[in-house]
Amino acid sequence: MDSRIKFREERMPNNRAAAATAITPTAAVSPATAAVVAAPAADLPRGLAGVVVTETALGDVRGLEGFYHYRQYSAVELARTRGFEDVWHLLVHGELPDPARSAAFAARIAPLRRLPEEVRAALPAIAAATGPAGPLAGLRSALSLLGAASGFRPLYDIDADRRRADALAACAAVPTLLAALYRLGKGLEPVESREDLPYAANYLYMVTGSEPDAVRARAVEQYLISTIDHGFNASTFTARVIASTGADVAACLVGAVGALSGPLHGGAPSRALDTLDAIGTVERVDPWIRARVLAGERIMGFGHAVYRTEDPRSRMLRGIAQEFGGPLADFAVEVEHRVEAILAELKPGRALHTNVEFYAGVVMELCGLPREMFTPTFAAGRTVGWSANILEQAEDSKIIRPAARYVGPAAPVPVPVPPAAEARAAH
């Protein structure tokens, strides 16, 4: 199977072939180059929406069905029945481990949580420099330093085993980096990782400084599993573009984190919870929501670029929130019902449901995570999905290099000569 990145016109809706620019090959242009520049460009939709750009064995999102999967398994079923390390193993090695392999994989990962001394020493300065921007901003610098200190080499120059080792080391270190940057930013000492705790429980422990109870650790674990991967979103595609250049694992992950930092991608969990705070009471739901919908504002936590049904992640996380119970969970469920009814009335024909961010914020709040750590927590899990995509992309030697249509002034135009130059020429 040819897994190279490519644009496929036959699977793109409403495709229109653009006229090719006539280019006459000359003796100075190689046949291969001439073939590339003379090829017609496809007139693609903005944002590449709906365009198939590669083939992947990692998973898929079927938005019309409200279903997504990792490899051959339902992602939601995996979140309900397996631990984080098992799903990590599935994405990296292609199979769910038996108990012996599961234990061996967890034992291999746990020591990798400890950071190189050069990185540990630099974290206070990184935390101080990023300041209000928070741990996700600091993670970009920390990942670059981690890659250098750990001796990560370009993907192009190493074999599959070394690539996998670098990816595992980076993924294991990310929760440690995020937790340490958060605590340093609050004037607190970082908490050392514990090898006896599973991934999610250890992450909560490093952030809060207290060992979490089993219920909260499992809730966070299920959230992390449910968001490990989700099709070719902006950050995943960014990671794969960088991987196609042959760059090292850390460089690929830094790019993915940069894409995730955009509010339209990964910044909504805390904002969705802020919406609940702003509404305040059940009586205020209708007037608050109506005013914003009629003003054309976006309601954070509702709607999704892919799903035309209920987001299956939201459905799972709603169940977790309801198991916790309490005023916040009850209020979130009531707000969801009222907002969906209002949106159906004011925007008929558009199915707008809660997305993963709406109940993710509720669950993380109930588990004791601070709001500034909501998006970093998402990144802690998604790093595993990014790394799996990086490893898959590294198997291909073709760089991703799409085209852009020029829409500026017609060229060439003579370059204006500055008056001073004209005066000099006259003399």
N, C-alpha and C positions, 0 to 999 in steps of 0.2 A: 504493500500500500504506500503510495506517495504521500508523505505527511508534510511536504513543504508548504510554507505559507503561500497562498495564491488567492487572487480574486477570481470568483467563478460566476460569470454572467448568467449561466443557466439556472442558478439557484437564487438569484437576486430579483425581488419583485420590482416591477415597473422599470426595468432597465432600458436605457436608451443608449445606443452606441454613439459615441462622440466622433466627430470627423477627425481623421488622422491628419497631422501636420506633415506635409510633404517634405521629406529630407532626402537629398540625393547623396548616397555614399560616395566618398572620395577615397583616394589611395591612402589618405592619412587615417582613415577610420577602419577598424577591424570589422570583419563580417559579423562577429558576435555583437559588437556595439551598434553596428548599422541596423541589425535586426531588432534590437531593443528600442532604439530611438524612433524607428519607423513604425513600431507597433501602435495600433489605435488604442487610445485611452477609453476606459468605460466611464460613462456619466453616472456616478454613484450618488446615493442619497447622502445628505449631510450627516456627519457623525458615523458614517458607514452602517447605519441602522439596517439590520437584516442581511447584511452582506456576509457570506461565509468566507473566512480568510484562512482557515486551516482545517486539518482533521486532527482530532484528539481522542485519546483513549481514556482520558481522566474523568469525563462526566459530561452532563448536558443539562440544560434548563428547558423545559417544555412549558412555555408560558401560557398557552391556551388550555393546558390541562391542569395547571397548578401543581407541577411535579418537577423535581430535579433529583439527580443521582450522582453518586461518586462511583466510578467504574460501573459495575452492573447492579449496584445496590441503591435502594432509596436512601437519600441522605437523611431524611427525617427518621426513618427506621433505624439507621445506624446511630443517630443521636439518642434514640430511645433505648437502644439495647447494648451498645458497645462503648468502650472507653476511648478517650482522645488518642492515646498512643496507638490503639488498634487501627483507628481510621487513618492516622498518620502513616502507619505501616502499609495500609491498603494503597494509599496514593503513591507512596514512594516505591514500594516493591511489587505492587500489582495484585496483592492478595491479602485477605484477612488472616492474621496469624492464629495458629492454635495456641493453647495456653503456654506451652513451653517457649514458642517463638515470641509470644507477647511479652513474657517475662524477660527474655533475653533482649528484646528491643528496648523495653523500658530501662533495663539496666545499662544498656549502651548509651541511651540518651541522657540519663540523669547526671552523670559527671560533666557532660558538655554544657550544663547550665552555668558552671563557674567561668568567670571571665578572665582573660589574660590580664596579667598585672598591669601592663601598659594601658589597657582600657579602663580598668578600675581606677587607676590614678587620674585619668583624664575626665572622669564623669562629673566631679564637682564643677569643673570649669565649663563643661558643656551645659550642665543644668543652669549655671549662673548666666551663661550667655544667651540661652534660649528664653529664660525668664517666663513671661506670661504666655508665650507661644506654646509652652508645655512639653510633655514627654515625647509626643509624636514628632515635633520639630527636632528635638534633641536626638531622636532615634536615627535620623538621617546621618548626622555626624558620627554618632556612635557606631553605626553599622559600617561606615567607611573605615573607621579606625579598627574595628574588629577584623574586617577583612585583611587589612594590612598587617596587623599584629599576628593574625593566625596564618599568614602565609598563603592566603587564597590566590590562586593563579587564574589567568584567563581560561574560560571554559574551552576555548579553541585549542589550548595547549595541553589539556589533561584528559585522562581517560574517564570512563563512566563511573568507576569506583571512586576516584578522587572527587569527581563532581558531586556524587552523592554524599561523600563524607563532608565536604564543605557545606552543602545544603543542610545537612543534619546539624552541624555545628552552629550555623547561623540561626536556624529555627529554634534550637534549644536555648540560645543566648538571648533571643529577643525579649522574652518575658522578664529575664533578669535585668536587662538594660532598661526596659520601660519602668519596672518597679523601682529601680535605683534612681532613675532620673526624677520620677514623681516624688519620692521621699526627700531627695536632696533639694528639690525645688521648694519643699515645705520646711526646710531646715532640719530634717530628720536624718538619722543615719540609715543607710541601706541595710536591708535584712538579708543575711546569707541564705542562699538556696539550700533546700533540704532534699537529699537524694532519696529519702524514705517516703516522700510525698509524691503522688501522681502530679501530672503536668498542671491541671487546673487548680488543685488544692495548693500546690506549691506557689502558683502565681498569686492566689489570694493571700497566702501567708506572707509573701514578700511585699505585697502592696500595703496590707493592713497591719502587719506585725503580729497578728494573732492567727493561730491555726484555726481554719474554718470548720464548722460542723459539717457532717456528711451531706446534709440536705443542701446547704448553700454551695458546697464544693461541686456537688453533682449538677446543680442548676447551671452554674457557670460552665461546667464541662459540656453540658448539652448545648448551651448557647454557642460555645466555641466550635463544637463539631458541626453545628448547623450552618456555620458561616465560613468553614474552611475554604470552600470553593464555590463559585457560582457563575459558571460560564465565562465568556470573554468580556468581562467588565473592563472599565478603563484601566484599573491598576494591573490586572492580570495581563492585558494586552501590552501595557507599557513594559512589564517585566519581560515578556517574550520578545518584544522589539529589541530591547537591550541585549538579551541573551543571544539574539540572532547575530549580533556584532561580534560575539565571542568573548565579551567582557566577563569578569569574574562574578561569582554569586552575589557578593556584597553589593556590587554596582547595580546589578539587576534589582535587588531588593530595595535599594535606596530609591531607584526610580519608581518602583511600585508604591512605596510609602509616600513619595511626593504626589503621585496621582491620588492616593487615598485621602490626602490631607485636604483636598478640595471639598467644600461644603456640599456640593451636588453629588458627591460619591460617598464619603465615609463619615460625614460630620453630623448626621441627623439624630442619632440616639439621644443625646442630651437635649437637643432642640425639641424633640418630640415630648420629652418629659417637661421641658420648660413650658410647652403649650398647655399641658395639664395644670401646671402651677398657675399659669395666667388665667385659665378658665376658672379655677378655684372651686366652684360648687356646681352641682347638677343643674340648678336653676339658671346658671349663666351660660350653659352650653349653647343653646339655640341662638341667643342674640350675638354671642361672641363669634361663633362659627359663621353665621349668616353675614355678618358685617365683613368678615375677611374674604369669604367666597365672592360676595358681590363686588368687593374692591379688587378682585382678581389676584388676591394673595394666595400663596401656596400653603396648604395645611400640612405641617411637618408630620411625617409618620403615615401619610396616606398616599396611595398611588405608587405605581412601579413601572419602570420602562419596559419590562418584559412580561410580567404577569397580567393577564386579563381576567383572572380569577383571584380568589383569596390567596395570599402569599402563604405557602405551606409552613414556612418558618414562623410566621406570625401566629398561625394556628397552634403550633407546638408550644411557642413561648407563652401564649395566652393561657394554655393549660397549666404550664409551670407556675405562672403568676397566680392563677386561681387556687392552686394547691397551697401556696403560701397564704392566700387569703388576706384579709385586712382592708382598711379603707382605701389604700392606693390601688390595689388590684381591682376592688369593686368599682371604684371611680373610673379607672381606665376602661373597663368593660362597658360601663354606661356611656362614657364619652364615645367609644367606638360605635356603639349602636346608633346614637343620636347623629354623629357626624355622617355615617353612611346614609342615614335616612335623609338628612339635609342635602347631601351631595346628589343623591338620587333625584331629589325634587328640583334642585337648582341646575343640575347638569345631567338632564335625562339622556339616556343612551350611553353614558360613560360609566363603566363599572369601576368605581374607586373604592378600594378596600385598604385596610391597614397593611403596611409593609413590615419588614423585619424590625425596623428601627423603633416602631411604636412600643411593642412589648419588650424589646431588648432593653430599652431604658428602664422600664418598670422592673424587670427581673434583676438587672444589675444593681438598681437602687435597693431592692429588697435583700440583695446579697452583700450589701455593705461597701460596694465599690463607689468611690467618689465620681461625680459627673465628669470631671476633667479626664477621667480614665476610661470613659465609655468607648470612644473611638480607638485609643491605644489598645484596649482589650480586644476589640474587633481585629486590630492589626496583629495581635499576638496569635490569634488562631489563623487568620488569613495568610500569614507568612508561610504556613505549611502548604497551602494551595498554590501560592506564588512559586515556591521552590519546586513543587511537582511540575508546574508548567515550565519553569526554567530548565529542569532536567530533560523534559520532553523536547523542548525547542532546541536544546544543545545537540540533539541527535541529528539535526539538520544543518547543513553547511551553507544554506541560502540566507543571505541577509534580507531583512524586510525593508523594502525601499519603494513605497508607493509614490504616486505622482500627485502634483497639484496643478490645477488649471490657472494660468495667469490671467488676471482680469484688470491689470493696471493699464496705464497709458500705452498706446502703440509704440513699438520699438523697431528699429533704433531711431533716436532723435539726436541731432548734433549736441555735443556737450557745450554749454555756454562758456564763452571765454570771459574771465573777469576783466573789468575795465582797466585795472592796473596792468594786466598782461597785454591788453591791446595797446596801451600807451607805450609800454616797453618795446613792443613789436614795431611801432611807428618810428621809434628812434633807432 
